[in-house]
C-alpha cells in the first residue's frame, strides 16, 4: 500500500503547523494540530461558523507557496451559502469540506476559533499630573443680529479669549464646515475642544465644537505590538481608565515577526497597503470595542497616542519599512509625529489628533521609549535593566547618567514558532511546569484550569501545547532535575519513561496523550532545547555587552515589561539564565509598561517632550558588530551560564545539586533501599569535579581520600602491572574506587576521563565511613566494587 503524500499546513494567528495527508480537510488538520475551529453543525455544511481564509502567495519564511488551487474546488453549496450570508471576502472556505492537496497558510477568523486567543495586556494604576494636549471649554455666545453680524468663527474666538484667555486660535476645516449648525443647535451654547493650547505658546487648534455642555474629554492610548494590540480609553480630565480592550494583531497572518512583515512588503506589490489596511482595521476594532464597553461614541475620542516598534510605526504610517530591516537599519523619522485621524481612516473624531511617540532606532521603537518614560530609569541612581519581552526583546540598561538599548530576537521561541508543541498563550496552553528532581514526574498548569495537572483527571486537563511562560519554566526545571546538563544535552539516565529516544533524537514527555486534547504526547525535544538556548542566550549576552559598554559589574534592578514578562516566574527566568544575577526582590514584572507610557504621554504633554529627548539620548548598541558578541553568546548558551556566578540563587542551585545526587544514589544498586535520611549527608557533602578528556583523575597507588561517582561522561580504569593492563569503562552511576575507600587502601587502578567533559561527584571518605556505620550493608556492597 502506497503512503499518501503529505503537505505542510500553517494555521494563523495561533502559529500551529504540521504536515497532513493529502485529502485531509482543514477542519481535520486543525483538530490534529490542536487548532479548535467552531463546528456547531458537526461539519454538515449547514452553518458558517467553521469558515477560514486561505492566504495566497509566497511565504518565504515557511518555504512554501500557499494557494486556493491547493484545495479542492469550491463547492456550489459553499458559494451559495457565503452569498446568502453576505460573505464577500475573497478566499473563504468552509473548513469542514475544504480538502488539502498542497501547502497552505490558513487564517482562522476570531469568530471561528473555538478557543479564543488569550491576549493579556491589562492596565495598572499610574500617578501623574494631568496636563493633556486636548482641553475643553464651555462658552455661551451672544447671538448674532443685524446690528452685530460678526462671523461665527470670529465670534467664537472672541468668546474664548474673553472667557478663557485663549489667543491666536485656528480651526480645523471640517469643524468650520459644521460650525454654524453646532452653535445654533443649543441656543448659542457650545463646548469647544482645543488641541495644543498653551498659555506660554498661544495658537491652539479647535478640533471639535459640540452643542451645549459636554462634561468629558476622551483619549485613547494604544500599544501596537507585533503580536497583540491593547487600547486604553481614558478621561483626559482626570486620567480615569474607562475601558480597556485587546486583540491579536491582524498582521500576524503575514508573518510572526517584524522581519517577516518587512519581507512581505518587499515581495508583494500590494504588501504595504495590505498590512497598513490590516492594522488600521485592527485599531478601528479597538476603538469600537472600548466605546461600546464604556458607552461612548467613537467620534467623541479626541486624541489617540500610539506606540509600537519601528516597523509597526512605519506600516501604520504607510511608509515602506524596507530600510528599517536592512543595514544600517535607518527609520524614516526619529521624532514624534502629530497627524489628523482622518489621514489614516481612523474612526475617531475626524479632526482628532494621532500622536506617535518617537523611535530610537531601526529595531528599538516608540514602545521602548514608552517603557522608559513609564519606568523612568533615567531618573534613578540604581542600575536598572528594563526588558520588554515580546516578539522581539527590547532592552534598556542604565540610570540617570546614561542609558543604553539593544534589541534581540526572542519571540520565535517564546511565542512557539520554533518549538515542536509551541503555541501562543490561549486556553489549553501549558503555562507552568514543575519536575520532581528524583522521579522526573511532571506536574503542569494549563491556561483555563485553576488546578494543576496532578489535581485533575487526565481527561479533564486538555493540554494543547506549550506557551512561552512554560518554556521559561522548563529551562530551569529540566536543568534543576538533571534531565539536561548545563550545555543543554539530555541525560543518558534511563530510570524514567519520560526521557526517551524518538526518530529525531531524545525527547522528554511533558504531558501524556491522555492528558491532552490533541491525542498525542506533548514533548520537549533536543531541537526545542536548542531554540530555547538561542533565545535566552540572545537576551543574556545583550545584557552582558551593555554592562561592558556601561562599565558596570552588577545590576541593581531587573524590570520585566510586557504581558509575557508578567506571567513568567522571575526567579526561574534568572535561574535558567535569561538575565544576569541581581537581588531577588529587585527582579519584578510591571505589566504593559509600553501601554502605561502611552497613557502617560496622553495625559501629560511633558512626557511627550521627555520622550523626544530620551529617544535621542539613549545609545543604541548593534550587538552583532560588537567584538565579543560571539564569545558572550556562546557562554550564555549554557544553563544558566558558562562562567557567571549567581550569588543570589546559590542556595537554590546547591539544593538542586543535592537533589540530583540523591536521585543518582537511589538508582545505584550499592545504595538500594536506603532512606533519604541516611543518604542525605552523602548528597550534601558531595562536590562536583570536572575533567577533560584524557585527564588523569587519580593514579594507581594514590591515597583514596575521596569516593568518586561518575555523574556525566565516561571513565577508564586501567589495572595491572608489567604491561598486562586490564581496562574497565565506566558510565554514569558507576563508582570508581569503592573498595579502596572502604578498606582504607590505595587506589588500585589508574582512572582517566574518556569523554570531552566528564563530571564526577567526590565524597570525602569520612562521610562514607559514617554512612557504613549506619548501613553496614553498604560497606559489603562497596567491597565488591572496583
NORFEN-V847942 format. One record per residue. N is the residue number from 1. BURIAL is b if it has 16 or more other ideal C-beta (glycine too) atoms within 10 Angstrom, else e. Layout:
N|BURIAL + N|BURIAL
This chain:
1|e + 2|e + 3|e + 4|e + 5|e + 6|e + 7|b + 8|b + 9|b + 10|b + 11|b + 12|b + 13|b + 14|b + 15|b + 16|b + 17|b + 18|b + 19|e + 20|b + 21|e + 22|e + 23|e + 24|b + 25|b + 26|b + 27|b + 28|b + 29|b + 30|b + 31|b + 32|b + 33|b + 34|b + 35|b + 36|b + 37|b + 38|b + 39|b + 40|e + 41|e + 42|e + 43|b + 44|e + 45|e + 46|e + 47|b + 48|b + 49|b + 50|b + 51|b + 52|b + 53|b + 54|b + 55|b + 56|b + 57|b + 58|e + 59|b + 60|e + 61|e + 62|e + 63|e + 64|b + 65|b + 66|b + 67|b + 68|b + 69|e + 70|b + 71|b + 72|e + 73|e + 74|b + 75|e + 76|e + 77|e + 78|b + 79|e + 80|e + 81|b + 82|b + 83|e + 84|e + 85|e + 86|e + 87|e + 88|e + 89|e + 90|e + 91|b + 92|b + 93|b + 94|b + 95|b + 96|b + 97|b + 98|b + 99|b + 100|b + 101|e + 102|b + 103|b + 104|b + 105|b + 106|b + 107|b + 108|b + 109|b + 110|e + 111|e + 112|b + 113|b + 114|e + 115|b + 116|e + 117|b + 118|b + 119|b + 120|b + 121|b + 122|e + 123|b + 124|e + 125|e + 126|e + 127|e + 128|b + 129|e + 130|e + 131|e + 132|b + 133|b + 134|b + 135|b + 136|b + 137|b + 138|e + 139|b + 140|e + 141|b + 142|e + 143|e + 144|b + 145|e + 146|e + 147|e + 148|e + 149|e + 150|e + 151|e + 152|b + 153|b + 154|e + 155|b + 156|b + 157|b + 158|e + 159|b + 160|b + 161|e + 162|e + 163|e + 164|e + 165|e + 166|b + 167|e + 168|e + 169|b + 170|e + 171|b + 172|b + 173|e + 174|e + 175|b + 176|e + 177|e + 178|e + 179|b + 180|e + 181|e + 182|b + 183|b + 184|e + 185|e + 186|e + 187|e + 188|b + 189|e + 190|b + 191|b + 192|b + 193|b + 194|b + 195|b + 196|e + 197|b + 198|e + 199|e + 200|e + 201|e + 202|e + 203|e + 204|b + 205|b + 206|b + 207|b + 208|b + 209|b + 210|b + 211|b + 212|e + 213|e + 214|b + 215|e + 216|e + 217|b + 218|b + 219|b + 220|b + 221|b + 222|b + 223|b + 224|b + 225|b + 226|b + 227|b + 228|b + 229|b + 230|b + 231|b + 232|b + 233|b + 234|b + 235|b + 236|b + 237|b + 238|e + 239|b + 240|e + 241|b + 242|b + 243|b + 244|b + 245|b + 246|b + 247|b + 248|b + 249|b + 250|b + 251|b + 252|b + 253|b + 254|b + 255|b + 256|b + 257|b + 258|b + 259|b + 260|b + 261|b + 262|b + 263|b + 264|b + 265|b + 266|e + 267|e + 268|b + 269|e + 270|e + 271|b + 272|b + 273|e + 274|b + 275|b + 276|b + 277|b + 278|b + 279|b + 280|b + 281|e + 282|b + 283|b + 284|b + 285|b + 286|b + 287|b + 288|e + 289|b + 290|b + 291|b + 292|e + 293|e + 294|b + 295|e + 296|b + 297|e + 298|b + 299|b + 300|b + 301|b + 302|b + 303|b + 304|b + 305|b + 306|b + 307|b + 308|b + 309|b + 310|b + 311|b + 312|b + 313|b + 314|b + 315|b + 316|b + 317|b + 318|e + 319|b + 320|e + 321|b + 322|e + 323|b + 324|b + 325|b + 326|e + 327|e + 328|e + 329|b + 330|e + 331|b + 332|e + 333|e + 334|e + 335|e + 336|b + 337|e + 338|e + 339|e + 340|b + 341|b + 342|b + 343|e + 344|b + 345|e + 346|b + 347|b + 348|b + 349|b + 350|b + 351|b + 352|b + 353|b + 354|b + 355|b + 356|b + 357|b + 358|b + 359|b + 360|b + 361|b + 362|b + 363|b + 364|b + 365|b + 366|b + 367|b + 368|b + 369|b + 370|b + 371|b + 372|b + 373|b + 374|b + 375|b + 376|b + 377|b + 378|b + 379|e + 380|e + 381|e + 382|e + 383|b + 384|b + 385|b + 386|b + 387|b + 388|b + 389|b + 390|b + 391|b + 392|b + 393|b + 394|b + 395|b + 396|b + 397|b + 398|b + 399|b + 400|e + 401|e + 402|e + 403|b + 404|b + 405|b + 406|b + 407|b + 408|b + 409|b + 410|b + 411|b + 412|b + 413|b + 414|b + 415|b + 416|b + 417|b + 418|b + 419|b + 420|b + 421|b + 422|b + 423|b + 424|b + 425|b + 426|b + 427|b + 428|b + 429|b + 430|b + 431|b + 432|b + 433|b + 434|b + 435|b + 436|e + 437|b + 438|b + 439|e + 440|b + 441|e + 442|b + 443|e + 444|b + 445|b + 446|b + 447|b + 448|e + 449|b + 450|e + 451|e + 452|e + 453|b + 454|e + 455|e + 456|e + 457|e + 458|e + 459|e + 460|e + 461|b + 462|b + 463|b + 464|b + 465|b + 466|b + 467|b + 468|b + 469|b + 470|b + 471|b + 472|b + 473|b + 474|b + 475|b + 476|b + 477|b + 478|b + 479|b + 480|b + 481|b + 482|b + 483|b + 484|b + 485|b + 486|b + 487|e + 488|b + 489|e + 490|b + 491|b + 492|e + 493|e + 494|e + 495|e + 496|b + 497|e + 498|b + 499|b + 500|e + 501|e + 502|e + 503|e + 504|e + 505|e + 506|b + 507|b + 508|b + 509|b + 510|b + 511|b + 512|b + 513|e + 514|e + 515|b + 516|b + 517|b + 518|b + 519|e + 520|e + 521|b + 522|b + 523|b + 524|b + 525|b + 526|b + 527|e + 528|b + 529|b + 530|e + 531|b + 532|b + 533|b + 534|b + 535|b + 536|b + 537|b + 538|b + 539|b + 540|b + 541|b + 542|b + 543|b + 544|b + 545|b + 546|b + 547|b + 548|e + 549|b + 550|b + 551|e + 552|e + 553|e + 554|e + 555|b + 556|e + 557|b + 558|b + 559|b + 560|b + 561|b + 562|b + 563|b + 564|b + 565|b + 566|b + 567|b + 568|b + 569|e + 570|b + 571|e + 572|b + 573|b + 574|b + 575|b + 576|b + 577|b + 578|b + 579|b + 580|b + 581|b + 582|b + 583|e + 584|e + 585|e + 586|b + 587|b + 588|e + 589|b + 590|b + 591|b + 592|b + 593|b + 594|b + 595|b + 596|b + 597|b + 598|b + 599|b + 600|b + 601|b + 602|b + 603|b + 604|b + 605|b + 606|e + 607|b + 608|b + 609|e + 610|b + 611|b + 612|b + 613|e + 614|b + 615|b + 616|e + 617|e + 618|b + 619|b + 620|b + 621|b + 622|e + 623|b + 624|e + 625|e + 626|b + 627|e + 628|e + 629|b + 630|e + 631|e + 632|b + 633|b + 634|e + 635|b + 636|b + 637|b + 638|b + 639|b + 640|b + 641|b + 642|e + 643|e + 644|e + 645|e + 646|b + 647|e + 648|b + 649|b + 650|e + 651|e + 652|b + 653|b + 654|e + 655|e + 656|b + 657|b + 658|b + 659|b + 660|b + 661|b + 662|b + 663|b + 664|b + 665|b + 666|b + 667|b + 668|b + 669|e + 670|b + 671|b + 672|e + 673|e + 674|b + 675|e + 676|e + 677|e + 678|b + 679|b + 680|e + 681|e + 682|b + 683|b + 684|e + 685|b + 686|b + 687|e + 688|e + 689|e + 690|e + 691|b + 692|e + 693|e + 694|e + 695|e + 696|e + 697|b + 698|b + 699|e + 700|e + 701|e + 702|e + 703|e + 704|b + 705|e + 706|b + 707|b + 708|b + 709|b + 710|b + 711|b + 712|b + 713|b + 714|b + 715|b + 716|b + 717|b + 718|e + 719|e + 720|e + 721|e + 722|e + 723|e + 724|e + 725|e + 726|e + 727|e + 728|e + 729|e + 730|b + 731|e + 732|b + 733|b + 734|b + 735|b + 736|b + 737|b + 738|b + 739|b + 740|b + 741|b + 742|b + 743|e + 744|e + 745|e + 746|e + 747|b + 748|b + 749|b + 750|b + 751|b + 752|b + 753|b + 754|b + 755|b + 756|e + 757|e + 758|b + 759|b + 760|b + 761|b + 762|b + 763|b + 764|b + 765|b + 766|e + 767|b + 768|b + 769|e + 770|e + 771|b + 772|b + 773|e + 774|e + 775|b + 776|e + 777|e + 778|b + 779|b + 780|e + 781|b + 782|b + 783|e + 784|e + 785|b + 786|b
